[in-house]
């Protein structure tokens, strides 16, 4: 296969005071450094998505809201994804859940990895995201990046240090490398399978 995979880094927090851009930019830079993907940072803040209000999922009926259709077209441009999400009340953000719900067929049979963060590393958000991915017919990497505990407070402004993510790579670098490697395998496998279908 000679087609270069297109990977979206999807920033799943839209709050004005969000921390998510910092880990999103870090994993974006690592993904670009591979040199074998076309990578784009997709910020949900840039999409005026309404709360899901369609007749049904676009698996069953075309969406009517032009904003939802524009989002579906953007999602459909990519072969794989890395979701960057905080943990809110043991789950992903409402904005990310809504963005996932606004498309269906565009997610199908594609791979994704996760970068999550919070006091316990966003692990419960990541696990919830994996169950959502199953329903969307997606393939998750086994590995993920979890920024939690002392590392989280070292890089988050609330911790008072506001270090760069690169300064905690001793803790999360191997997980990032594994996630990117697995995402490459699954993305290329699903690209080949979709092409053969």
Buried (B, 14 or more C-beta within 10 A) or exposed (E): EEEEBBBBBBBBBBEEEBBBBBBBBBBBBBBBEBEEBBBBBBBBBEBEBEEBEBEEBBEEEEBEBEEBBBBBEBBEEBBBBBBBBBBBEEBBBBBBBBBBBBBBBBBEBBBBBBBBBBEBBBBBBBBBBBEBBEEBEBBBBEBBBBBBEEBBBBBBEEEEEEBEBEEBBEBBBEBBBBBBBBBBEBBBBBBEEEEEE
